[in-house]
Each structure stands twice: as C-alpha cells, then as structure tokens.
Amino acid sequence: MKLSRKRIILIIVATAAIFGLWRFNSVSGVKTVSVKKVEIQNVQISKTITVSGEVRSKKDAQLSFGTSGRIKNINIQEGDPVNTNQLVAALDAQTLSSNLAAAKSSLDGAEKDMELYIENYESNQDAVGGMDEYKIGVEKNQTLVDKATATYRAAQGQVRDTYIYTPFEGKVVSILKKPGESVISGEKVLHIADLDQLYFEILLDQEDFGLVKKGMKAEIILDSYQNDTLVGEVYELQDFTDAAMDNNFKVKILMSANEKVIPRIGMTGDVSLLVENTPGEVSALVYDEIFFDDLNKPFVWVLDGATIKKFEIEIGLEGDIYTEIRTPIDKSVVIGVNSDTGIEEGYKAKVID
C-alpha cells in the first residue's frame, strides 16, 4: 500500500518530536522516573522487641549421684510430687558400707588406744621415760586418731554420695536412668522442678538489652498455643555476660495465668516487649517511605507539579512499621515503583496508579 504525502509528513514530524524530546532530556539531564503516591497515615505507633525464648522454672535441678556405681532403687515416678530433702534414689552401697564399718572400727580402736595410754601413763610418766616421752606418746596416738577420723569421714561421704535427696519441693519432670543400670559420678539421673514458679527466658544482644527495663510489659505466644497470648512482665535482668553466651544477656519474664494456656518447662515461643509507643494516633509513614541524606537528615520525595523535590522533615518515634512525621506536608509524597528505582531531585515524575 502506498502512503500518502500527508501521512508521510505526519510520521516525519512525530518522529522528529520524539527525537527532540529525547534529545532535550539527554542534553538537559532531566530524567523521567516512574513513581507512586503514598498516603500519610494516622496510626498509633509501637516500637517492640520480638525474640524467641523458652519456659523455665525458678527452681529446676538435674540430680545425680556423687560417686559411681549401680543403681539399687529409684523411689519415685515421673510426675510425682516431692518434698524438700526427700530420699528418691540410691546406689548399691554394699562395698562402701563395708568400708565405712571398717573405718568406724579403726577409729574406735584408735580412740580406745588413746584413752588407755592416757589412763596408764598420765600419772606414771616415768614408766615411758618422763614427761617429754609421755607427750610424744600422746601426740602419736592423737595422730592415729586424726588419721582414722579422716578416713571415717571420707567413707561417710562416699556412702552419702550413693543417695540422692531432693533440694526443694517440686515435681519429678523426668527419670533418665533405671534400677540396675550403672552410672558414673555426676551423670544425670533425675530432673525435678517447681512447676508453680515458671517464667519465660530470652537472650538479648547488648543493643536490645539496653532498651529493656524491669516491669516492662510483654506478650508471649507459645508454639503449642499459637492462638492464645500470655501477658507477662520483665522481672529480672542479668548483671553480666561473657563470650560463652556470645555476649548476650538473659532476661526473665513472669507469665500471668491464662486458663487456655498451660505452660510446660521446655516449651518454646516468641515474646514481644513493648519498648515505647505514642499516646494516640499520629501522622506517620511506613519506615521505607522515608529517606536520609548524607548528614542523616530525614526527608521525603514530594511532587511540585510534575517535578520531584526533596522535602526535609522532622520525625518522632521510629516504630516497627511506621515512623512518626512531625512536619506538616501539603504536597503529594511519592516513592519509586520499585525498591531499586533511583530518584534525584529535579527528576520528572511519571505517576503510576
């Protein structure tokens, strides 16, 4: 099909206009970028710390024997309540008991020899060579008594180590060994805890730890109760940290009762600590709709006609999602349509709905 002369002229003119506009933008340095408008919101802003943690007990103990041996009996079962200083487990102590009896016999003999020596020679010291020799004899006998006493006490301690007594009132959480099994000194046998004194424990890095205070309110959601929230309060902050804890600090949070939630030792979950919030609703933008210049001064991009301008602002509370805007803004605020959209002051805006 043959184009008319008039149509050819129109195509040439349109092409020239497009080229001219491109040439103007290239020469003048004015760039057009795609942006979208964002609305300033009226919301209450909250700043929180959210971190995972675990349910623990104020009184919690892993119990073990103080010596090695074979377990003779365990007197309780998992879930049983226990009292303070209750005997709950024992080793077969036949050999140690025999050693104890022998040590007691040796001590009794040494003490008897001491008594007889004093009885026979205290008033007849010449019979052993005089006062000095008598004193030497007393000292020798006393040395034997002291040695026998030490041996007896050591044997008592060894026998005592064959028993496990509870250090506090609580409940048996778990039993890790059975009668007849052999254990070594310090090997865990029983786990007991006071289930009436539970708390939620978290670890915070030093930056977040500096924001936490005693009495701070908390909301806890346990993994086992995803649809229910426990109200809590910070009651203890650790006074120290070290490299073994990655320089983190322990924070302990009391949990209020909730009939729908039954916390158990070892349950995990997340806690949100309310660091700060605004008294009511304030003007705000989402945190990534605000920018900072080289001097760390906050600003937003606004439209002045079709031109993008930098508008410096004062901000207040920087919350989890929103940041408080204290400067009145009477122009449309814009951001790039994509996170990688580069914007400079003076660019032309192509607003995308």
Summary of the structure (lengths in Angstrom):
residues: 353
radius of gyration: 40.8
end to end distance: 40.2
largest distance: 154.6
contacts: 997
relative contact order: 0.20
helix: 27%
strand: 38%
